[in-house]
Amino acid sequence: MEETFLIAGLGNPGKGYAATRHNVGFMVIDRLAKRLGAAWEMNKKFAAHLAKGSQDGGTTLLCKPQGYMNLSGQSVVPLAQYYQIPHGRIMVVVDDLDLPLGTVRMRPGGGTGGHRGLDSIQELLGKDEFARLRLGIGRPEPNRDVSSFVLGQFAETETELLERVLETAADQLTCWVLQGIGPAMNNYNGDCSPTENETDDQIRRNDHPEGNGT
């Protein structure tokens, strides 16, 4: 029997929030949908944008709730129930203030860390036995309001690292679907910042771009 996996990325709907730190969950599954060639459609029944793709004979159902963050469970949980998806095949992708930018951390369950979207899903699901992928966004400077930080856009100096995070997270989610949570955690959890050698290589490329004759 074909298995269906549900991956829900959490964020705030609307173009004004698209590039904000709180929306990295949306960014990741947008990346995954593109890889799968899956088109987004608005589903009013579940108040969410949904997309479907196939991987190794199974179905990957992608979900972006279109309500308030603290009502995310009202989209995710009924969707999982409708498709009869067991808790072990549900993954929720969220931002995490307590992890530095560049860190990806997948877990099979656990607490919500005060994330309102996770709170909503866990409350309606009745259990914490669903996987979550946390993407670090770091914390603001002491004099900056947390709300304005998470609803603010990434700095220009962070865009290269953000790109690495999105690619790594999409790879990790694919691994989770195809191989399970153990390999996905072991192979991808951690810091995906460039290594010292990679940084040195980038500096050399910037100092001596191709074709400058030096």
C-alpha positions in Angstrom: 0.0 0.0 0.0 1.3 3.4 -1.0 2.4 5.5 2.0 1.5 9.2 2.4 3.8 11.6 4.3 2.6 15.0 5.5 5.1 17.8 5.7 3.7 21.1 7.0 5.8 24.2 6.9 4.6 27.0 9.3 4.7 30.7 8.6 2.5 33.7 8.1 0.4 34.1 4.9 0.8 37.1 2.7 3.5 38.6 0.5 4.5 41.0 3.3 5.8 38.1 5.4 7.2 35.9 2.7 10.9 36.8 3.3 10.7 37.0 7.1 12.5 34.8 9.6 9.2 33.4 10.9 8.5 32.0 7.5 11.5 29.7 7.0 9.1 26.8 7.3 7.2 28.1 4.2 10.5 28.7 2.4 11.7 25.1 2.9 8.6 23.4 1.6 8.4 25.8 -1.3 11.9 24.6 -2.2 10.8 21.0 -1.8 7.6 21.5 -3.9 9.8 22.9 -6.7 12.1 19.9 -6.6 9.0 17.5 -6.7 7.4 19.5 -9.5 4.4 19.9 -7.3 1.9 22.8 -7.8 0.3 24.7 -4.9 -3.5 25.0 -4.7 -5.6 26.7 -2.1 -7.8 24.3 -0.2 -10.6 26.1 1.6 -11.6 23.0 3.5 -8.3 22.8 5.3 -7.5 26.6 5.1 -4.1 25.8 3.6 -2.1 25.8 0.4 -1.5 22.1 -0.5 0.8 20.4 -3.0 1.4 16.7 -3.8 4.4 15.0 -5.1 5.8 11.4 -5.5 9.0 10.0 -4.1 10.0 6.4 -4.6 6.4 5.3 -5.0 5.0 7.1 -2.0 3.1 10.4 -1.8 4.4 13.5 -0.2 1.7 16.0 0.8 2.9 19.5 1.5 0.9 22.0 3.5 1.2 25.7 4.2 -1.6 26.7 6.7 -3.1 30.1 5.7 -4.5 31.1 9.0 -2.8 32.7 12.1 0.3 30.9 13.3 -1.4 29.9 16.6 -4.2 28.2 14.6 -1.9 26.0 12.5 -3.3 22.9 14.0 -6.7 23.6 12.5 -5.2 23.0 9.1 -2.6 20.3 9.8 -4.5 18.0 12.1 -7.8 17.6 10.1 -5.6 17.1 7.0 -3.7 14.3 8.6 -7.0 12.8 9.8 -8.6 13.0 6.4 -5.8 11.2 4.7 -5.4 8.8 7.7 -1.7 9.7 8.1 -0.2 8.2 11.3 1.7 10.5 13.6 5.0 8.9 12.6 4.5 10.2 9.0 3.8 13.8 10.0 6.6 16.4 9.9 6.3 20.1 10.9 9.0 22.6 9.8 9.4 25.7 12.0 11.8 28.5 12.9 13.6 28.4 16.2 14.9 31.4 18.1 17.1 29.2 20.4 19.2 27.8 17.6 21.7 30.0 15.7 21.1 30.6 12.0 22.7 27.7 10.1 21.5 25.0 12.5 19.0 22.3 11.4 17.6 19.9 14.0 15.1 17.2 13.3 13.5 15.3 16.2 10.8 12.5 16.3 8.9 14.3 19.0 9.3 16.5 22.1 8.2 19.8 23.4 7.1 22.8 21.5 9.6 25.3 22.8 6.9 27.8 23.1 6.3 28.0 19.3 2.6 28.9 18.9 2.2 26.9 15.7 3.6 23.7 17.4 1.4 24.4 20.4 -1.7 24.5 18.3 -0.8 21.2 16.4 0.1 19.4 19.6 -3.0 20.5 21.4 -5.3 19.3 18.7 -3.4 16.2 17.9 -3.4 15.3 21.6 0.1 13.9 21.5 3.7 15.1 20.9 4.5 12.1 18.7 5.0 13.9 15.5 8.4 14.9 14.0 9.6 18.4 13.8 12.4 20.1 11.9 13.6 23.2 13.6 15.6 25.8 11.7 17.7 28.2 13.7 17.1 31.9 13.2 19.1 33.1 16.2 18.0 35.7 18.8 18.0 39.5 18.4 20.3 41.9 20.1 19.2 42.6 23.7 17.7 46.0 22.7 15.6 44.6 19.9 12.0 43.4 20.3 11.7 39.6 19.6 8.4 40.1 17.6 10.0 42.7 15.3 13.0 40.4 14.9 11.1 37.2 13.8 8.8 39.3 11.5 11.8 41.1 10.0 13.7 40.0 6.9 17.1 38.3 7.0 20.1 40.6 6.7 21.9 40.7 3.4 24.9 39.1 5.1 22.8 36.2 6.1 21.4 35.3 2.7 24.2 32.9 1.7 23.9 30.9 4.9 20.1 30.9 4.6 20.4 29.4 1.1 22.5 26.6 2.6 19.9 26.0 5.3 17.1 25.8 2.8 19.0 23.3 0.6 20.1 21.2 3.6 16.6 21.1 5.1 15.1 20.1 1.7 17.7 17.3 1.5 16.9 16.2 5.1 13.2 16.1 4.5 13.7 14.0 1.3 15.9 11.6 3.4 13.2 11.4 6.1 10.6 10.3 3.5 12.9 7.8 1.7 15.0 6.4 4.6 13.4 7.3 7.8 14.1 9.7 10.7 17.2 7.9 12.0 19.3 8.4 8.8 17.8 11.9 8.3 18.9 13.0 11.8 22.3 11.3 11.7 23.2 12.7 8.2 21.9 16.2 8.5 21.4 17.5 12.0 23.9 20.1 13.0 25.5 23.3 11.7 25.5 23.7 7.9 27.6 26.9 8.0 30.5 26.8 5.6 33.7 25.2 6.9 36.9 27.2 7.3 38.2 25.7 4.1 35.0 26.6 2.2 35.2 30.1 3.5 38.8 30.5 2.4 37.9 29.2 -1.0 35.1 31.7 -1.3 37.5 34.5 -0.3 40.0 33.5 -3.0 37.2 33.3 -5.6 36.1 36.8 -4.6 39.7 38.1 -4.7 40.4 36.5 -8.1 37.2 36.1 -10.1 37.4 34.1 -13.3 38.5 36.0 -16.4 40.1 39.0 -14.7 43.5 38.1 -16.1 45.3 38.0 -12.7 
